[in-house]
């Protein structure tokens, strides 16, 4: 199962990738995490990429996933679609979208990070908190343009990975369970909302539904 984590800067993609891998491994699953190529590139070059350097970064991000050895779960800490989004926002360049959409069909599950975490500076890799909402809007627009289903993940601390794991279990019902982890059930049809939702871009609505769904049941058992 291939999982893509998308989201604006400082929304917890990397931490969630690590936590999901840890929890899935505790369930006896083999997991591979694909790191963010852009971060590696910026740390190596000491700068952000130019417009002409964006596409090769997207290609390398895709190549790493397709070359990963088979395992139960592959978690991609971002996808070429994020490179396409940033290319549009920073340079007005939409040329990477076709490649990004074609590649994204390989994923079984797309998780979009909610904007409920505090912004944290990270040297030259981040623009600032003002960039989060515009980037989030571009991601949603891109996903909805080609009808890619996605689920938005909210939550502080352990709640965040628990919420993500709830979505994952809803899409993989035969996944073994761990009695040390209490995972709330997916919403019923009567709730009027599906985990894989590409229809609603109202973050307040999503957050409200998520809070009602999880409530006190989402606390990690000691």
C-alpha positions in Angstrom: 0.0 0.0 0.0 1.5 3.3 -1.1 0.6 6.4 1.0 1.3 10.0 -0.1 1.6 12.7 2.5 0.9 16.2 1.2 0.8 19.6 2.9 2.2 23.1 3.2 5.4 23.7 5.0 5.5 23.0 8.8 2.4 20.8 8.8 4.1 17.7 10.1 4.5 15.5 7.1 7.9 14.2 8.1 7.0 13.5 11.7 3.7 11.8 10.7 5.6 9.6 8.2 8.0 8.5 11.0 5.1 7.9 13.5 3.0 6.0 11.0 5.9 3.8 10.1 6.6 3.1 13.8 3.0 2.2 14.6 2.6 0.0 11.5 5.8 -1.8 12.3 4.4 -2.5 15.8 1.6 -4.3 14.0 4.1 -6.5 12.3 4.0 -4.7 9.0 7.0 -4.0 6.8 7.3 -0.3 6.1 9.5 1.9 3.9 9.6 5.7 4.2 10.5 7.8 1.1 12.2 11.0 2.4 11.6 14.4 0.8 14.1 15.0 -2.1 13.7 18.7 -1.9 15.0 18.9 1.6 18.0 16.8 0.7 18.6 19.0 -2.3 18.4 22.3 -0.3 20.7 21.0 2.5 23.2 19.8 -0.1 23.2 23.0 -2.2 22.6 25.5 0.6 19.8 27.2 -1.3 16.4 26.7 -2.8 16.1 25.4 -6.4 15.6 27.5 -9.5 12.6 27.1 -11.8 14.7 24.8 -14.1 15.7 22.6 -11.2 12.2 21.8 -10.0 11.3 19.1 -12.6 14.4 17.0 -11.9 13.5 17.1 -8.2 10.0 15.9 -8.9 11.4 13.1 -11.1 13.7 11.9 -8.4 10.9 11.9 -5.8 8.9 9.7 -8.1 11.9 7.4 -9.0 12.6 6.7 -5.4 9.1 5.4 -4.8 9.1 3.2 -7.9 12.5 1.7 -7.1 11.7 0.9 -3.4 11.8 -2.8 -2.6 8.3 -4.4 -2.1 6.9 -4.2 1.4 3.5 -3.9 3.2 3.5 -0.1 3.2 5.4 2.6 1.5 5.0 6.1 3.0 6.1 9.0 0.8 7.1 12.1 2.8 5.7 14.3 0.0 5.1 13.6 -3.7 5.9 15.2 -7.0 2.5 17.0 -6.7 4.0 19.2 -4.0 6.8 20.2 -6.4 4.2 21.1 -9.0 2.3 23.2 -6.5 5.4 25.1 -5.3 6.5 25.6 -8.9 3.2 27.3 -9.6 3.2 29.4 -6.5 6.8 30.6 -6.6 7.4 30.8 -10.4 4.0 30.7 -12.1 5.1 27.4 -13.7 2.4 24.8 -14.2 4.4 22.5 -16.4 5.1 19.8 -13.8 1.4 19.1 -13.1 1.0 16.5 -15.9 3.9 14.5 -14.7 2.8 14.8 -11.0 -0.8 13.7 -11.8 0.3 10.7 -13.8 2.6 9.6 -11.0 0.0 10.2 -8.3 -2.1 7.4 -9.7 0.3 5.0 -8.1 -0.8 5.9 -4.6 -3.5 4.0 -2.7 -4.1 6.7 -0.1 -3.5 10.5 0.0 -3.3 12.3 3.3 -3.4 16.1 3.4 -2.0 17.7 6.5 -4.3 20.1 8.3 -3.2 23.7 9.1 -3.6 23.3 12.9 0.1 22.9 13.9 2.2 25.9 15.0 4.6 27.1 12.3 8.3 26.4 13.0 11.2 28.1 11.2 13.6 25.8 9.3 16.4 28.0 7.9 16.0 28.7 4.1 13.6 25.8 3.6 10.5 27.7 4.7 8.9 30.9 3.5 6.8 31.7 6.6 3.4 31.1 8.1 1.8 33.4 5.5 2.5 30.8 2.8 0.6 27.9 4.4 -3.0 28.8 3.4 -2.2 29.7 -0.3 -0.2 26.4 -0.7 -3.0 24.4 1.0 -5.5 26.0 -1.4 -3.4 25.1 -4.4 -3.0 21.5 -3.2 -6.8 21.1 -2.8 -7.4 22.7 -6.2 -5.0 20.3 -7.8 -6.4 17.2 -6.1 -10.0 18.2 -7.0 -9.1 19.0 -10.6 -8.4 15.4 -11.4 -10.6 13.9 -8.7 -7.9 12.5 -6.5 -9.6 11.3 -3.3 -7.9 12.5 -0.1 -8.4 12.7 3.7 -7.3 15.7 5.8 -5.5 14.9 9.0 -5.7 17.1 12.1 -4.5 16.7 15.7 -1.8 17.6 18.1 0.8 15.1 19.3 -0.3 11.5 19.3 -3.8 12.5 18.2 -2.4 13.3 14.7 -0.9 9.9 13.9 -3.9 8.2 15.6 -6.2 10.1 13.3 -4.1 9.2 10.3 -4.0 5.6 11.3 -7.8 5.6 11.6 -8.1 6.7 8.0 -5.6 4.0 7.0 -7.4 1.3 8.8 -10.7 2.3 7.2 -9.0 1.7 3.8 -7.2 -1.5 4.9 -9.8 -3.2 7.2 -7.7 -6.5 7.5 -4.8 -4.7 9.1 -3.8 -6.4 12.4 -4.6 -4.5 15.5 -2.5 -3.7 18.6 -4.3 -3.8 21.9 -2.0 -1.0 23.2 -3.4 1.4 20.6 -7.0 2.4 20.8 -8.2 3.5 17.3 -11.7 5.0 16.9 -13.8 3.4 14.2 -14.4 5.1 10.8 -17.5 7.2 10.5 -20.8 5.5 9.6 -22.6 6.3 6.4 -25.2 8.1 8.6 -22.5 10.7 9.4 -22.8 12.0 5.9 -19.1 12.3 5.4 -16.5 9.9 3.9 -12.9 9.5 4.8 -11.8 9.9 1.2 -13.4 13.2 0.6 -12.6 15.5 -2.3 -15.8 17.5 -2.1 -15.3 19.7 0.9 -12.5 22.3 1.2 -13.9 24.0 4.3 -11.2 23.3 6.9 -13.4 24.5 9.8 -16.0 22.0 8.8 -13.5 19.2 8.5 -12.0 20.0 11.8 -15.4 20.1 13.5 -16.3 16.7 12.1 -12.9 15.2 13.1 -13.2 16.5 16.6 -16.7 15.1 17.0 -15.7 11.8 15.5 -12.6 11.2 17.7 -13.5 12.9 21.0 -12.0 11.3 24.1 -11.7 7.9 22.4 -8.6 9.0 20.5 -6.4 9.2 23.5 -3.4 6.8 23.5 -3.7 4.1 26.2 -0.8 4.1 28.6 
